[in-house]
């Protein structure tokens, strides 16, 4: 598992982020304070405070290079 900080400060960014990570078969969780949300859930993401960076937990050790490449536009 790897954790990175991302910023999803617009509706378009949220949509493109979810579309980008749904191509992977493993789990992604967004962690904001005591809340843990499935990162592939648009409705879940909008329940978080998007004004500040959010921790993204990537639940895999495989394909991390590919995942990080896809996540580049969202990394803090």
C-alpha positions as CSV (number, residue, x, y, z in Angstrom):
1,X,0.0,0.0,0.0
2,X,1.2,3.5,-0.8
3,X,-0.3,6.8,0.4
4,X,0.0,10.1,-1.5
5,X,-1.6,13.5,-1.1
6,X,-3.9,14.7,-3.9
7,X,-6.0,17.8,-4.6
8,X,-9.5,17.6,-6.0
9,X,-10.5,21.2,-5.9
10,X,-13.0,21.3,-8.8
11,X,-15.9,19.2,-10.1
12,X,-14.1,18.5,-13.4
13,X,-11.0,17.3,-11.4
14,X,-13.2,14.9,-9.4
15,X,-14.8,13.5,-12.6
16,X,-11.5,13.0,-14.4
17,X,-9.8,11.5,-11.3
18,X,-12.6,8.9,-10.9
19,X,-12.4,8.1,-14.6
20,X,-8.7,7.7,-14.4
21,X,-8.6,5.3,-11.4
22,X,-11.5,3.1,-12.5
23,X,-9.2,1.5,-15.1
24,X,-7.4,-0.3,-12.2
25,X,-8.8,-3.4,-10.5
26,X,-7.5,-2.7,-7.0
27,X,-8.9,-0.4,-4.3
28,X,-8.3,3.3,-3.7
29,X,-9.4,5.0,-0.5
30,X,-9.6,8.7,0.2
31,X,-8.8,9.6,3.9
32,X,-9.8,12.9,5.3
33,X,-9.6,13.1,9.1
34,X,-11.6,10.2,10.5
35,X,-13.5,9.6,7.2
36,X,-12.4,6.9,4.7
37,X,-14.2,7.0,1.4
38,X,-14.0,4.7,-1.7
39,X,-12.1,6.9,-4.2
40,X,-14.1,5.4,-7.1
41,X,-17.3,6.9,-5.7
42,X,-18.1,10.3,-7.0
43,X,-20.8,10.8,-4.4
44,X,-18.5,9.8,-1.6
45,X,-15.8,12.2,-2.8
46,X,-18.3,15.1,-2.7
47,X,-19.0,14.3,0.9
48,X,-15.4,15.3,1.8
49,X,-13.9,18.8,2.4
50,X,-12.3,19.3,-1.0
51,X,-10.8,22.7,-0.2
52,X,-7.6,21.1,1.2
53,X,-5.4,18.2,0.1
54,X,-6.7,14.6,0.8
55,X,-4.7,11.4,1.5
56,X,-5.1,8.7,-1.2
57,X,-4.3,5.2,-0.1
58,X,-3.5,2.9,-3.1
59,X,-4.0,-0.7,-2.2
60,X,-1.4,-2.5,-4.4
61,X,2.3,-3.0,-4.9
62,X,1.9,-3.8,-8.6
63,X,1.8,-1.2,-11.3
64,X,2.7,1.6,-9.0
65,X,4.6,3.4,-11.7
66,X,1.6,3.3,-14.0
67,X,-0.7,4.5,-11.2
68,X,1.6,7.4,-10.2
69,X,1.8,8.4,-13.9
70,X,-2.1,8.6,-14.0
71,X,-2.2,10.5,-10.7
72,X,0.3,13.2,-11.7
73,X,-2.3,15.9,-12.4
74,X,-3.8,15.5,-9.0
75,X,-0.7,15.2,-6.8
76,X,0.1,18.0,-4.3
